[in-house]
Amino acid sequence: MATKAPVFSPNDRIDHSIYGTGTILNVGERLTTIAFDGAGTKKFMTSLVSLVRSDVPAPPEPERRKKAAPCSL
């Protein structure tokens, strides 16, 4: 009997053999979009991508800097 591939949803943490750990952003019928911790955002064909669930937590988001006040001369 064939084993069915695991179903993933947005915000699931995964591990990819080349790009490492990441967070699924979107799973569509055709494309899956993943934000990898170190490799940026990548898109894969949903039917071909090979992923494994990961227990590694997402890294903290960097703090956004506030815009500087306009300087007056």
N, CA, C and O atoms as CSV, one atom per row, in Angstrom:
chain,resi,resn,atom,element,x,y,z
A,1,MET,N,N,0.845,-1.174,0.000
A,1,MET,CA,C,0.000,0.000,0.000
A,1,MET,C,C,0.897,1.245,0.000
A,1,MET,O,O,1.870,1.307,0.751
A,2,ALA,N,N,0.576,2.221,-0.827
A,2,ALA,CA,C,1.365,3.446,-0.926
A,2,ALA,C,C,1.088,4.343,0.281
A,2,ALA,O,O,-0.044,4.444,0.754
A,3,THR,N,N,2.147,4.990,0.765
A,3,THR,CA,C,2.008,5.909,1.880
A,3,THR,C,C,1.701,7.292,1.324
A,3,THR,O,O,2.396,7.778,0.432
A,4,LYS,N,N,0.670,7.917,1.849
A,4,LYS,CA,C,0.292,9.245,1.396
A,4,LYS,C,C,1.220,10.276,2.030
A,4,LYS,O,O,1.557,10.177,3.210
A,5,ALA,N,N,1.629,11.267,1.238
A,5,ALA,CA,C,2.510,12.323,1.737
A,5,ALA,C,C,1.778,13.126,2.807
A,5,ALA,O,O,0.561,13.296,2.725
A,6,PRO,N,N,2.507,13.626,3.815
A,6,PRO,CA,C,1.856,14.424,4.857
A,6,PRO,C,C,1.269,15.704,4.279
A,6,PRO,O,O,1.798,16.266,3.320
A,7,VAL,N,N,0.188,16.149,4.866
A,7,VAL,CA,C,-0.464,17.378,4.424
A,7,VAL,C,C,0.036,18.511,5.321
A,7,VAL,O,O,0.038,18.394,6.546
A,8,PHE,N,N,0.453,19.594,4.698
A,8,PHE,CA,C,0.968,20.740,5.438
A,8,PHE,C,C,0.025,21.921,5.281
A,8,PHE,O,O,-0.711,22.026,4.300
A,9,SER,N,N,0.062,22.807,6.270
A,9,SER,CA,C,-0.776,24.008,6.289
A,9,SER,C,C,0.101,25.228,6.549
A,9,SER,O,O,1.227,25.084,7.027
A,10,PRO,N,N,-0.396,26.429,6.241
A,10,PRO,CA,C,0.366,27.636,6.567
A,10,PRO,C,C,0.743,27.657,8.052
A,10,PRO,O,O,-0.030,27.235,8.912
A,11,ASN,N,N,1.923,28.147,8.322
A,11,ASN,CA,C,2.538,28.270,9.654
A,11,ASN,C,C,3.138,26.968,10.173
A,11,ASN,O,O,3.710,26.965,11.263
A,12,ASP,N,N,3.032,25.862,9.437
A,12,ASP,CA,C,3.709,24.622,9.841
A,12,ASP,C,C,5.212,24.813,9.671
A,12,ASP,O,O,5.665,25.428,8.705
A,13,ARG,N,N,5.969,24.286,10.607
A,13,ARG,CA,C,7.433,24.312,10.507
A,13,ARG,C,C,7.870,23.036,9.789
A,13,ARG,O,O,7.400,21.942,10.100
A,14,ILE,N,N,8.781,23.196,8.819
A,14,ILE,CA,C,9.217,22.059,8.011
A,14,ILE,C,C,10.738,22.051,7.884
A,14,ILE,O,O,11.420,23.009,8.247
A,15,ASP,N,N,11.242,20.942,7.358
A,15,ASP,CA,C,12.668,20.829,7.046
A,15,ASP,C,C,12.778,20.362,5.604
A,15,ASP,O,O,12.104,19.416,5.196
A,16,HIS,N,N,13.638,21.035,4.830
A,16,HIS,CA,C,13.883,20.702,3.425
A,16,HIS,C,C,15.335,20.258,3.311
A,16,HIS,O,O,16.205,20.817,3.978
A,17,SER,N,N,15.605,19.268,2.479
A,17,SER,CA,C,16.946,18.689,2.383
A,17,SER,C,C,18.005,19.677,1.916
A,17,SER,O,O,19.175,19.512,2.262
A,18,ILE,N,N,17.644,20.687,1.151
A,18,ILE,CA,C,18.631,21.653,0.649
A,18,ILE,C,C,18.597,22.967,1.419
A,18,ILE,O,O,19.645,23.479,1.811
A,19,TYR,N,N,17.407,23.519,1.642
A,19,TYR,CA,C,17.270,24.852,2.220
A,19,TYR,C,C,17.136,24.879,3.737
A,19,TYR,O,O,17.174,25.957,4.330
A,20,GLY,N,N,16.982,23.733,4.378
A,20,GLY,CA,C,16.902,23.682,5.835
A,20,GLY,C,C,15.501,23.931,6.364
A,20,GLY,O,O,14.507,23.623,5.706
A,21,THR,N,N,15.438,24.500,7.572
A,21,THR,CA,C,14.146,24.696,8.223
A,21,THR,C,C,13.465,25.970,7.723
A,21,THR,O,O,14.113,26.941,7.332
A,22,GLY,N,N,12.135,25.926,7.753
A,22,GLY,CA,C,11.364,27.074,7.305
A,22,GLY,C,C,9.930,26.987,7.780
A,22,GLY,O,O,9.535,26.039,8.459
A,23,THR,N,N,9.164,27.989,7.413
A,23,THR,CA,C,7.752,28.070,7.772
A,23,THR,C,C,6.935,28.149,6.491
A,23,THR,O,O,7.224,28.958,5.609
A,24,ILE,N,N,5.925,27.315,6.396
A,24,ILE,CA,C,5.062,27.339,5.220
A,24,ILE,C,C,4.204,28.593,5.256
A,24,ILE,O,O,3.550,28.880,6.258
A,25,LEU,N,N,4.209,29.337,4.156
A,25,LEU,CA,C,3.398,30.543,4.044
A,25,LEU,C,C,2.082,30.265,3.349
A,25,LEU,O,O,1.041,30.796,3.738
A,26,ASN,N,N,2.126,29.423,2.309
A,26,ASN,CA,C,0.928,29.154,1.527
A,26,ASN,C,C,1.048,27.781,0.872
A,26,ASN,O,O,2.110,27.420,0.365
A,27,VAL,N,N,-0.040,27.023,0.884
A,27,VAL,CA,C,-0.102,25.743,0.191
A,27,VAL,C,C,-1.264,25.813,-0.775
A,27,VAL,O,O,-2.422,25.904,-0.368
A,28,GLY,N,N,-0.948,25.768,-2.058
A,28,GLY,CA,C,-1.979,25.798,-3.076
A,28,GLY,C,C,-2.018,24.466,-3.807
A,28,GLY,O,O,-1.193,23.585,-3.565
A,29,GLU,N,N,-2.968,24.336,-4.688
A,29,GLU,CA,C,-3.085,23.118,-5.472
A,29,GLU,C,C,-1.844,22.911,-6.330
A,29,GLU,O,O,-1.421,21.780,-6.569
A,30,ARG,N,N,-1.263,24.026,-6.792
A,30,ARG,CA,C,-0.115,23.951,-7.688
A,30,ARG,C,C,1.210,24.314,-7.017
A,30,ARG,O,O,2.215,23.639,-7.237
A,31,LEU,N,N,1.226,25.375,-6.198
A,31,LEU,CA,C,2.472,25.862,-5.602
A,31,LEU,C,C,2.402,25.915,-4.080
A,31,LEU,O,O,1.351,26.179,-3.495
A,32,THR,N,N,3.555,25.655,-3.453
A,32,THR,CA,C,3.722,25.805,-2.013
A,32,THR,C,C,4.814,26.841,-1.801
A,32,THR,O,O,5.892,26.736,-2.386
A,33,THR,N,N,4.539,27.847,-0.964
A,33,THR,CA,C,5.500,28.909,-0.678
A,33,THR,C,C,6.013,28.734,0.743
A,33,THR,O,O,5.239,28.586,1.689
A,34,ILE,N,N,7.359,28.756,0.873
A,34,ILE,CA,C,7.995,28.530,2.172
A,34,ILE,C,C,9.004,29.640,2.439
A,34,ILE,O,O,9.797,29.991,1.565
A,35,ALA,N,N,8.971,30.192,3.655
A,35,ALA,CA,C,9.968,31.170,4.109
A,35,ALA,C,C,11.006,30.403,4.918
A,35,ALA,O,O,10.737,29.974,6.041
A,36,PHE,N,N,12.193,30.232,4.344
A,36,PHE,CA,C,13.258,29.511,5.029
A,36,PHE,C,C,14.011,30.441,5.963
A,36,PHE,O,O,14.154,31.634,5.694
A,37,ASP,N,N,14.489,29.879,7.062
A,37,ASP,CA,C,15.171,30.676,8.082
A,37,ASP,C,C,16.420,31.358,7.532
A,37,ASP,O,O,16.708,32.495,7.907
A,38,GLY,N,N,17.161,30.699,6.660
A,38,GLY,CA,C,18.402,31.282,6.169
A,38,GLY,C,C,18.464,31.484,4.668
A,38,GLY,O,O,19.405,32.109,4.180
A,39,ALA,N,N,17.498,30.978,3.920
A,39,ALA,CA,C,17.577,31.015,2.460
A,39,ALA,C,C,16.493,31.871,1.816
A,39,ALA,O,O,16.365,31.872,0.591
A,40,GLY,N,N,15.721,32.588,2.599
A,40,GLY,CA,C,14.679,33.428,2.029
A,40,GLY,C,C,13.431,32.647,1.649
A,40,GLY,O,O,13.243,31.506,2.070
A,41,THR,N,N,12.585,33.277,0.848
A,41,THR,CA,C,11.311,32.684,0.444
A,41,THR,C,C,11.466,31.966,-0.885
A,41,THR,O,O,12.043,32.506,-1.829
A,42,LYS,N,N,10.949,30.749,-0.954
A,42,LYS,CA,C,11.028,29.927,-2.168
A,42,LYS,C,C,9.657,29.355,-2.481
A,42,LYS,O,O,8.840,29.147,-1.584
A,43,LYS,N,N,9.408,29.099,-3.773
A,43,LYS,CA,C,8.170,28.461,-4.215
A,43,LYS,C,C,8.510,27.108,-4.839
A,43,LYS,O,O,9.497,26.972,-5.563
A,44,PHE,N,N,7.676,26.114,-4.544
A,44,PHE,CA,C,7.870,24.759,-5.040
A,44,PHE,C,C,6.567,24.242,-5.626
A,44,PHE,O,O,5.484,24.667,-5.225
A,45,MET,N,N,6.677,23.323,-6.574
A,45,MET,CA,C,5.483,22.634,-7.059
A,45,MET,C,C,4.996,21.733,-5.938
A,45,MET,O,O,5.748,20.890,-5.448
A,46,THR,N,N,3.757,21.902,-5.531
A,46,THR,CA,C,3.194,21.169,-4.402
A,46,THR,C,C,3.308,19.662,-4.583
A,46,THR,O,O,3.603,18.945,-3.627
A,47,SER,N,N,3.082,19.183,-5.780
A,47,SER,CA,C,3.087,17.741,-6.017
A,47,SER,C,C,4.486,17.130,-5.987
A,47,SER,O,O,4.621,15.911,-5.876
A,48,LEU,N,N,5.535,17.962,-6.087
A,48,LEU,CA,C,6.897,17.430,-6.156
A,48,LEU,C,C,7.759,17.694,-4.928
A,48,LEU,O,O,8.739,16.983,-4.709
A,49,VAL,N,N,7.421,18.687,-4.132
A,49,VAL,CA,C,8.280,19.066,-3.014
A,49,VAL,C,C,8.276,17.990,-1.926
A,49,VAL,O,O,7.235,17.430,-1.583
A,50,SER,N,N,9.470,17.719,-1.398
A,50,SER,CA,C,9.628,16.714,-0.344
A,50,SER,C,C,9.981,17.425,0.960
A,50,SER,O,O,11.054,18.014,1.087
A,51,LEU,N,N,9.068,17.363,1.923
A,51,LEU,CA,C,9.236,18.069,3.192
A,51,LEU,C,C,9.046,17.120,4.365
A,51,LEU,O,O,8.374,16.094,4.258
A,52,VAL,N,N,9.653,17.487,5.487
A,52,VAL,CA,C,9.506,16.741,6.739
A,52,VAL,C,C,9.120,17.749,7.813
A,52,VAL,O,O,9.637,18.866,7.831
A,53,ARG,N,N,8.221,17.365,8.701
A,53,ARG,CA,C,7.851,18.255,9.811
A,53,ARG,C,C,9.071,18.520,10.692
A,53,ARG,O,O,9.937,17.659,10.849
A,54,SER,N,N,9.127,19.711,11.257
A,54,SER,CA,C,10.247,20.103,12.104
A,54,SER,C,C,9.743,20.614,13.443
A,54,SER,O,O,8.693,21.251,13.524
A,55,ASP,N,N,10.504,20.327,14.493
A,55,ASP,CA,C,10.196,20.839,15.828
A,55,ASP,C,C,11.027,22.072,16.156
A,55,ASP,O,O,10.904,22.631,17.246
A,56,VAL,N,N,11.875,22.501,15.218
A,56,VAL,CA,C,12.734,23.661,15.445
A,56,VAL,C,C,11.864,24.914,15.413
A,56,VAL,O,O,11.176,25.156,14.422
A,57,PRO,N,N,11.881,25.715,16.481
A,57,PRO,CA,C,11.042,26.919,16.495
A,57,PRO,C,C,11.548,27.964,15.498
A,57,PRO,O,O,12.729,27.991,15.150
A,58,ALA,N,N,10.653,28.799,15.059
A,58,ALA,CA,C,11.017,29.876,14.133
A,58,ALA,C,C,11.904,30.883,14.855
A,58,ALA,O,O,11.712,31.136,16.044
A,59,PRO,N,N,12.871,31.457,14.148
A,59,PRO,CA,C,13.710,32.475,14.787
A,59,PRO,C,C,12.879,33.725,15.073
A,59,PRO,O,O,11.890,33.981,14.387
A,60,PRO,N,N,13.274,34.497,16.075
A,60,PRO,CA,C,12.509,35.716,16.371
A,60,PRO,C,C,12.620,36.705,15.216
A,60,PRO,O,O,13.659,36.806,14.564
A,61,GLU,N,N,11.541,37.426,14.977
A,61,GLU,CA,C,11.568,38.430,13.919
A,61,GLU,C,C,12.403,39.615,14.388
A,61,GLU,O,O,12.311,40.028,15.544
A,62,PRO,N,N,13.223,40.162,13.481
A,62,PRO,CA,C,14.045,41.308,13.884
A,62,PRO,C,C,13.176,42.513,14.209
A,62,PRO,O,O,12.119,42.718,13.613
A,63,GLU,N,N,13.645,43.304,15.168
A,63,GLU,CA,C,12.897,44.502,15.534
A,63,GLU,C,C,12.997,45.515,14.403
A,63,GLU,O,O,14.055,45.703,13.803
A,64,ARG,N,N,11.886,46.154,14.129
A,64,ARG,CA,C,11.897,47.171,13.086
A,64,ARG,C,C,12.301,48.496,13.706
A,64,ARG,O,O,11.833,48.872,14.781
A,65,ARG,N,N,13.171,49.185,13.010
A,65,ARG,CA,C,13.617,50.476,13.504
A,65,ARG,C,C,12.610,51.551,13.135
A,65,ARG,O,O,12.014,51.528,12.058
A,66,LYS,N,N,12.436,52.478,14.040
A,66,LYS,CA,C,11.527,53.590,13.783
A,66,LYS,C,C,12.218,54.578,12.852
A,66,LYS,O,O,13.440,54.729,12.870
A,67,LYS,N,N,11.408,55.244,12.041
A,67,LYS,CA,C,11.954,56.263,11.168
A,67,LYS,C,C,12.465,57.436,12.003
A,67,LYS,O,O,11.872,57.802,13.019
A,68,ALA,N,N,13.561,58.006,11.557
A,68,ALA,CA,C,14.131,59.146,12.254
A,68,ALA,C,C,13.248,60.369,12.016
A,68,ALA,O,O,12.641,60.524,10.956
A,69,ALA,N,N,13.195,61.216,13.012
A,69,ALA,CA,C,12.428,62.458,12.866
A,69,ALA,C,C,13.113,63.326,11.817
A,69,ALA,O,O,14.341,63.343,11.728
A,70,PRO,N,N,12.324,64.046,11.023
A,70,PRO,CA,C,12.944,64.919,10.025
A,70,PRO,C,C,13.802,65.981,10.706
A,70,PRO,O,O,13.411,66.548,11.727
A,71,CYS,N,N,14.947,66.236,10.144
A,71,CYS,CA,C,15.808,67.229,10.780
A,71,CYS,C,C,15.550,68.606,10.152
A,71,CYS,O,O,15.327,68.739,8.949
A,72,SER,N,N,15.589,69.590,10.998
A,72,SER,CA,C,15.361,70.948,10.527
A,72,SER,C,C,16.696,71.690,10.560
A,72,SER,O,O,17.482,71.570,11.499
A,73,LEU,N,N,16.910,72.436,9.532
A,73,LEU,CA,C,18.193,73.174,9.445
A,73,LEU,C,C,18.036,74.583,9.842
A,73,LEU,O,O,19.007,75.340,9.827
